[in-house]
Amino acid sequence: MSWEDTDVARGLDALRRMVTHVLLAEQPRLAGLPELLSTEAATSGRTEAGSGGPDGYGDAALATSSEEDQAERTRLIALVELARKGDVDAFGLLYDHYQPSVYRFLFYRTRSGTLAEDLTSETFFRALRSMNNFRWQGKDFGAWLMTIARNLATDHFKAGRTRLELTTEDMGLHDDATEGPESTVLAGLTNELLLRALTELPPEQRDCLVMRFLQGMSIAETAAVLGRSDGAVKQLQLRGVRNLAKLMPEGIRD
């Protein structure tokens, strides 16, 4: 199958955008968060936060965080407690901390920067609306956010492959018309350049990217072929994309 075939070309386009994202080291922010916070705080009925025990919930002993630094763990747990009681400033700080990882997860899941931004926004909107329902139960708050994000991505793909393709194609037109560093880098990342760089990757990373992008295989399907866990495949994909970025010519990486 040649790269001119529609599915392969689409996969290469998605890979090109991921490499571009790494090269530009961008972490897109959602400008609408302040408005989201103020609107939601005014409409979500925070009076429920005071029920359930001395601390409002009675599950403080089960509070946990995956952060390695003890001070950061304590800070995040405290912010979650404040956010559960309706403190929108605390939720904003949680957003600052977790938004990059949620966005990255959705970006690699959807292969579309714009779609990932939309789903990231919806993830935090739903989290904000459901803060009263969050319970620790030995669960990290970031894992709860990722569950919301994963469900949103799953729902999106269930809506049909055509919808995803149309979204990607529409945004491709938009991106091509946008002047700036991203369009410049994208223009230099030809399919031939990507395919040549793929051959220089470590075998497992190369196979992972080929299966994920050129063959359109899911994380689970790729994991089955490679004999790896889903998490290991995600890490292979991330490392492969980063190494591809390092293999780009100096003129593109500058």
N, C-alpha and C positions, 0 to 999 in steps of 0.2 A: 504494500500500500504506500503510495507516495504522499508527501506532505501537502500536495495540492488537493487531496480529497477533503471534503467538507469537514468531517469529524476530526481528522488529524489537524487540519488548519485551525479549527476552533480550539483544539487542545494546545497547539503551539501558541496561539494568541493568548490563551489564559496563562501559560507558562511565562511568556514574554512579560506580561503585566506583573506577575509575581516577582520576577527578577528585577523589573523596574522598581517595584516597591522596595526591595532590599537595597538596590543601588541608591535610591533617594533617601533611604532610612526615614521614611515618613511614618508618622503615627497620627492619622487623621483624627481631628477632634470634632465633636458634634456641637455646632454653634447654638443649637436650639435648646440645650439642656437648661439654662436658667429659666426660659419660658416654660419648659416642661415642668420644672420643679414648682414654679409659682402657680401654674394652672392646677397641677395635681394637688398641691397642698390646700388649695382653696376648695377642692371638690371631693376629696377622698374620705372625708369623715374620720378624722384622726381620734375622735373620742373613744374609739374601741381600744386604743393602745393601753389604757389604764387597767384593763381587766386581766384576771388570770393569776394573781398572786402579788407578793410584795414588790417584785420588780416588774410586774405587768405580765409576766409569762411563766415564771417558775422553772425555767430550764437553763439558768445561768451556769449551773455546774457542768453542763454539757457543751458550753461554748468552746469552739476550737478554731484554729486558723492554720493554714499550711505554711505560713511564713517561717523562715528559719530563725530570724531575729526575734528574740523575746519581746523587746520593746515594740517592734512593729506588730507582732501578734496581739499584744495588749491593746495597742492603739486601734487596730482594726475591729477587734471585738467590742471595744467601747463605742466605736462609731456605729457599728451595727445596732447596738443596744439603743443608742440615741435615735437612730433612724427608725427603729421599730416604734419609738414613742412619738414619731412625727417631726423630728428635727431634719428639715430639708437641707440645712447646711452640712450636717453630718452625711447625709446621702450624697451630696455633691462631692465630698471628700472621698467617699467610697467609689463614686464614679471615676474620679481622677485616678484612683489606684487600679481599678479593675478594667476600665475601658480598653486599654491597649491589648490586654490578653483576650478579652471577649472579641474585640475586632479581629485580632489575628486568627482566632479560631474560626470565625465566620468567613474571613477572607479566604483561608485555605479550604474551607468547606464549600464555598460557593464559587470561587475563582473569579469573583467580580468585586472590585473595590467599592463601587457604588452600592451594589446590593448588600455587601457586608456592612456598610455604613447604615443603610436603612434598617437592617435586622439588628444591628447593635443598638440603634436608637430605640427600636421596639422592645428589645430585651430589657433595657433600663426603665423604659416606661412601664412595662409589665411588673418589673421588680418593685418599682416605686409604689404601684397600686396594690401590690401584694405583701408589702413589708409587715403588715399586721399578721399575716399568715405564716411568715418565716419562723421555723423552729430549729433550734440548734441540733438536737439529737445526735451530737457528735459529728455534725456536718459542717464543713467549711463554707462560708458565705460565697466565696468564689466558685465553689463547685455548684452551688445552687444557681448562680447566674449562668454558669455554663450549661446546666440542664435546661434552663429557659431558652438559651441561645440555640442549643441543639434541637429542641423541639420546634422552634421557629424555622430553622433550616429544613428540618424534616417535613414540616407542613408545606414549606415553599416548594420543595421538590415533588411532593405528592400532588401539587397543583398541576403538574405535567411538565414534561421535558420541553414542549413547545414554548411555554411561558418563560423558562429559563433562557432558551436560545434567543427569543425575541428581546428579553431584557438585556442580554449580553450584546446583541447586535446593536440595539438602540444606543447603549452606552458607548459602544465602540465609535459610533458616529459622533457622539458628543465629545469623547476624548480626542478624536482626531482633529476636531475643530478648536480645541483648547490650546492656546499658546502657553508655553511654559516649560520647565525642566522635564516634566513627565513626557510630553509629546516629543521633545528632542531625543530623550533616551529611547523611547519606543521606536522612533524612526530609525535608530541605529541598530536595534536588535532584530536583525533579519532572521528568517527561519533557518537559513543555511548556517548562520553563526551559532544559533542555539543547538542545532543538530550536531555541529562539529564539537561544540563544548560538551554536549552530552557524552560523547565517546571518551572524554577525558576524565569523567567522574569515576569514583570507585564503583566496581560492578554492581553492588547492591543498591547504591543510591541511583545509579543509572537505570537499573531495571525498575526500581520503584517509580521514577518519574515517567519512564516510558509507559508503564502499565496505567499509571494514574492519568496522564495527559494524552498520550498518543493512542492508547487503547480505550480510554474512558472507563477504566475499572474503578469500582468503589474501594474505600479503605478496607472493608472486610474482604473483598475479593482479592485485593493485593496482598493482604495479610495471609490469606490462605495459601496463595502461591509461594510466597516467600517463607512461609513457616514462622511468621512473626505475629506478635500481638497487634491489635489495632493501634495502640499507643506507640509501639515501636515503628510502625509504618508512618505515622504522622511525624515522628522525629526524623525518620529517614528522608521524608519528603522535605521537611524544613531544612535539614542539612544539605540535601541535594540542591535546593534552590539557592541557598547561600553560597555553596561552592560554585554553582553556575555563575553567580554574580561576580565571584572572584576571578573567574576565567574570562570575563569580558575584556576586550581591549582597553588600554589606558584611556583612549579618547572618550569612551563611553562611561567609564568609571569615574572620571574626573568631574 
